[in-house]
Amino acid sequence: MDRKKALENKNSAKTLTELQNLHADLFSAFKTQFNRSLPFTDEVFDRWERAKDLGWGKGSSVYDSAYIFGETEVGENTWVGPFTIIDGSGGLTIGDNCTISSGVHIYTHSNLKQTLSGGKLPIEREAVKIGSCTYIAPQSILGMGISIGDHCVVAANSFVSQSFPDFSIIAGNPAKIIGRVVITEDDISFDYSNNG
């Protein structure tokens, strides 16, 4: 049924009006309380509840606009931003206290060889592991079969196709180590002196 015909239906028109009123109320509440304007689904659906329903750790959250596939194991207090693709079809583990920023894609499968072979070869699947206290900046892409350690930073727009150890600052396409995260008792700094 097309939208015009649906709206001609009296019940559909009433439902639309109710949804529009709900959106107006939620928009006002989010704007007043948080100074935010969100898509309607992110106003309606609680991101902490979604993470809880997925079996993720306490305090973790994921926006409604995120696509989640397969089995995903996510620790506590991890934030998964809007417009992300979180592919656990090959196995995905994300630690505690991580940030998976807006627009990040994490892939644990590839259909490249299947496509190029005309379907003769199977879809490939390899697990991805992201350690705790790791920050994945916006628009980064993580390929299948990689591991990123604890306390790492992946710079925006990076393509990560290999594994990296703890305390790495990772950037580029393809990504490489460009520095080290240095954590002391009372501060965090970034050392770029030896390009990692």
N, C-alpha and C positions, 0 to 999 in steps of 0.2 A: 504494500500500500504506500503510495507516495505521501509526502508531508502535507500537501494541500488537501488531499482527500481525508487524511487522518484528522486534520484540524477542523474539517467540516463536521465531523462527528462530535456531538455535544459532550460526551464523556471525555474525549481526547482534548477538547478545548478547555474543559474545566481542569483536567490534570495539568495541562500546559500552564494555565494561570497559576495553579498551586505551586508548580515548580519554579516559575518565575518569581513568585512572592517569597518562596523559600530562599532562592538565590539572592534576592535583594536583602533579606534579613541577614543571611550569612555573610554576604559581602560587607554589609555595614558593621557587623560584629568583628570580622577579621580586620577590617580597616581601622576600627576604633581601638581594638585591643593590641594588635600586632603591627599596624601600619602596613598591611599586605593586601594585595588583590590576587586571589588564586583562581585557577579553573574550578568550575562548579564541582567536579568530582573530588577535588582535593579539599573543598570546603565541607563536603558531605561525609567523606570517608576518612576515618582517623588513621593516620600513618603508623602509630604505635600499635593499634589493634591489628592492622594488616600484618605487621612484622610478627606479632604474637601468634596470629593464625597460621603463619608460615613456619612456626616453631623456632623462630630466631631468639637470640638471647635477650635477657631483660634490658629494657631501656633502648633497644634498637628501634629504628623506624624506617619506613619506605613509603614514598609517595605513590598515590594511586596511578599516576601516569607512567610508572616504571613497569617494564615487561619482565616477568620472572618465568623462567623455563626450567623444568627438571628439578633435581634435588639440590637445594642450597643450604649450606650450614653456615650460619652467621652468628658471631659471638655477641657479647653484651655491648650496649651503648654505641652501636655502629649506625651511622646515618647514611641512607641511600637516597640520593636526590632525585628530582624529577627528570623525566625523559631519558631514563637509563634503560639499558638492556642487560639483564643479569641472567646469563645462560648457565644453568647447572646441569644440562643434559649429559655432560661428560664428567660431572663431579666438580663442585665448587665449594671451597672453604674460605671464609673471610673471618679474621680474628676480631678481638675486642677493640673498642675505641677507634674505629676506622671511619674515614670519610670517603664515600664514593660519590663524587660530585656530579652535578647536572650534566647530562649528555654522555656519561661514560658508558662504553660498551665492553662487557666482559664475555668472551666466547670460549666455550669448552668443546665446540664441535666445528667441523668444516665440511661443506659439501663440494669443495673445489674439485677434488679428484673424481667424485661421483658424477659431477656435471661434465667434466672434460672427457670422461670415459663413456659418456652416453648411458650412464646408469650401471655399467659393468662393475665398477668398484663401489664399495660401501662408503657411507658417511663415516668420517674419522671422528673419534672422540678421545680427548685427553683432559685430565683434571687440571684445574687451576687452584693455586693456594696463595692467599694474601695474608701476611702475618698481622699481628696486632699493632695498633698505634701507627697505622700507615695511611697516608693521604694521597688519594688519586684525584688529580685536578681535572677540571671540566674538559669534556670532549676527547678524553684519552680512550684508546682502544687497547685492550689486553687480549692477546691471542691465546689459543688453547695450548695446554701443556707447560705453562710457565709457573714460576713460583717467585713471589716478591716477599722479602723478609720483613721483620719488625722494624718500626721506626723509619720507614722509607717515605720519600716524596716522589711521586710521578708528576712531572710538569704537564701543564695543559697541552692538549693536541699531540700527545706522544703516542707512538705505536710501539707497544711492548711485545716483542716476539721471542724474548729469551729471559732466563731467570736472573734475579739479582739478590745479593745478600743483604743482611740487616744494615741499617743506617745509610742506605744508598740514596743519592739524589739522582733521579733518572729523567732523561729528556731526549726528545728527538724522534726522527722517523727514518730508520729504525732507532729505537731508544738505546742509549748507552749511559754509563755512569758519568756524571759531570761534577760530582762532589760527594761530600759525606755530611750526614747529620751528626752534630756533636752535642751530646746531652751532658750537662754538668748538674750538680746538686741544685742550683738555683737559676739555670738559664738553658736555652737551646740556641745554638748557632749553626751556621752552614759554612763548611770549608770547601772552597773551590780551588785551592792552591795547586793541587796536583791533578786536576780533572778526575778526581776520584781516587 
